[in-house]
Every structure is written in C-alpha cells, then in structure tokens.
Amino acid sequence: MIQTPAKHIQQKLLIALTGPVGSGKSHIAAILAKKLKAVHVRTDDIRVELRQQDKSYDAAPRIAAKLRDQALKEGKSVIADFDAVLPHRQRELKKIAEKYGAYFFFIRIDTPGEVILRRLKNKRYTKKELFKNAAEAIRVYHIRKKLHENRLQSAPDFAINNAKLLAPQIQQIIENIQKK
C-alpha cells in the first residue's frame, strides 16, 4: 500500500501521474519513488485491500489522502499513484502541495492503446491485482480512456512516452525536478 524509503531528498515533492489503466503509472511511480527517495502511495493497493475486507472502494481516495498528507507533514516527498486526470483533483493536489510546502509536479504517461490492450490481455491476474481478469481491466480502460481523449487534465509539467525507453526520460525528469 505504501512504501517509505529510509531517507528522503531535501526538497519536498508531491508528484501526481495521469494515464489510462495499463499505461504504466504504477511502474513509473515506483521508479520515481525509489530514485527520489519518496513515499509511494498506490491507490490500487488500497482498493485491493478494501476488496479483500469486503469493503467499498469509496474509502480508497480518503485513505490515500491521509497517507499522502501524513508523509508530507513528516517532511517526505510523495508519489501519488492514481490517475489524476480530472482537473479538480489536480487543483486539489496543487493546494495540498502548497499547504505542506512541497513542489508539485504533474506527469502524463503516454502509452499507445494497442500496447495497453496487449498488456491488459496478457497480464496474469491474481488476488493482489485491482482487476479480477483481463475483461474487467479492458472494460475499465475503455471507460477511463474517454477522459484522456478529451484531455481534461491540465498541461503536464512532464510527459513520458511509454513506447520509448523509460530510463533516459525518467532521468531527464529527475534532473529537471532537482533544479527547482
């Protein structure tokens, strides 16, 4: 649900990602969290835990926010791993960053639809996954994809093309963040 590194960087960060289901947000968030020594708050893990307790997903955003705010309050950087596609969520995150004296960055993950669909079809689903099977994941992908096609979100600070090598793109983002 939450991974807290032993150390954290001097400047406090709040980083949010956007991208459709299967775009690679969690993978990229994990890399960023490790490289930036940030707390990784993964909302999908919270949802899985709630499902295992036979509880509604409705509490997931509130739980994630509590974990995020606690880490920021403790002076740690946070990678908020959920799809921050809606403008009101982005504005909310900017205000949270200001409240805790953190720099806010918004990263869009661009992954071709055929790559996402192939990932979702070929993935091996376990009880620790948000989706029970490929059909459920693909159904949700098509629903959420419309939000991304409409480009509801604000212009990102950075974009990652997940069809290209990730390492140099992530390194460039980290270098730009550290200049702040």
N, C-alpha and C positions, 0 to 999 in steps of 0.2 A: 504494500500500500504506500509506504513512504520509505525512502532510503535517505539516511542522513550521513554525510561524509564526516570523517574525523575533523577535518579542517575546512574552513571556507575562505573565499577570497576577501580582500579588504573592502572593496566596493560592493554594496548590497545591490542585488539584481532581482527583478521579477520578470521572467520570460514566459510568454504565452505563445502557443502554437495554433495554427489552423491548417486544416487539410481534411479531406474526406476520410471516412472509415477505410482503413487499409493503406493509407498514404505513407505511413512510416513515422507518424508523430511520436509514438512511444519509443521507437528505436532511436530516433534523433534526440528526443528528450533525455534518454538515458546516457547517450554520448555526451551531450552538453552538460548534464548534471555531473558526470564524472570529471570532465575536463575543467569545469568551472568550480568544482567542489561545492555544488549546490544541492539543496534538498529537492528530490524528485517526488512531486505529489501527483500520483497517477490515478485519475478518477475512475478509470476502468477497473482497477484493482479494488477500489472501494465498492463499486457496483457488484463485482463478483462476490465480495464478502457479504454484502447485503443479501444477495440472492441465496447464498449458502445458509443464511439465517432466516430464509423465507420472509424477507422484508422488502418493501418497495424501494425502487431506485430513487425515489423522490428525495431522500435524505443525502444522496451522494454529493451534490454540489455544496451543501451546507457543511458536511464533514470535511470535504476537500478544502473549503474556505477556512475552516477552523485550523486545519493542519498548516495551510499556507500562512495564515496570519501569525500563528504561533512561531513558526520558523523565522518569519520576517521580524517579529518582535524580539527574537533572540539574536538578531543581527546576521542571520543567514540569508543567502541567496536562495531563490526558489524557481524551479522549472514547473510551471503549471501545465500539466499534461492532460489536456482535454481539447476539444475542438472549439476554439474561441472565435467562431465565425460570426456571431451576432454582434452588431455594433454596440448595443447596450452592455454586453459583457466586456468588451474591450474598454469602454469608458470606465466601467466599474474597476477593472484591473488597473488602469492608469491612476485612478483615485486611491486605490489601495497602495500602490507603489509610492505615491506622494505622501500618504499618511505615515508610512514606515521609512521614508527617506531612501527609497530604492530607485534605481534607474529601471525604467520599464522598456522592454523590447518585445516587439510583435514579429513573429516569424511565420511566413506562409510556406507550407510544404506543397510543392507542385509535383504530382506523380501522374503519368498518363493513365487514363481509365482502364486501358487493356492490361496494364501492369497490375493495377489494383485488383481487377476482377480475377486475374490469374492467381494472385496471392491468396485472395479470399477462397477461391475454389480449391487450391492445393494445400491450404493450411490444415494442419491436424488439430482439431478442436478437442479440448479437454475441459474438465470441470473448473479449471483455473482461468478459462477464457471468458470474455464477456459474452460472446455469442456461442450458442449451443452447436451450430453447424454452419456450413457454407451458405445454405439457402437463407438463413436468418441474417447473416452478415451482409450478403449481397442485397437483400431487401432493404436493410437499413442504409447501405451505401447509396442505393438509388434515391431514397428519400432525402438524405442529407446532401447528396450531390447537387440538388437543385439550389440549395443555399449558396454553395460555392460558385455555381454557374452564374448566379445573379450578382456575385461579387459584393455581397452585403457588407463585408468587412472593410475596415479602413485600410489604407495603403500600408503594407507591412514595412517594418524597418529593414527586414531582410527576407529573401526568398531562397529556398533550397530546391533545386531541380533534382528530384529523387531518381531521375533516369540517368543522371551523370554520377561520377564519383563523388561520394559524400565527404571524404576526409578533407580535400582542399577547400570545399565550400564551408564546412564547419570551422576549419582553421581560420579562414578569412573572417567569418562572423566573430569568432572569439577575439581575433586581433582588433577588429573594429570596436567591439564592446569594451575591451580593455583600454582603448584610447579615451574613453569617456571619463 
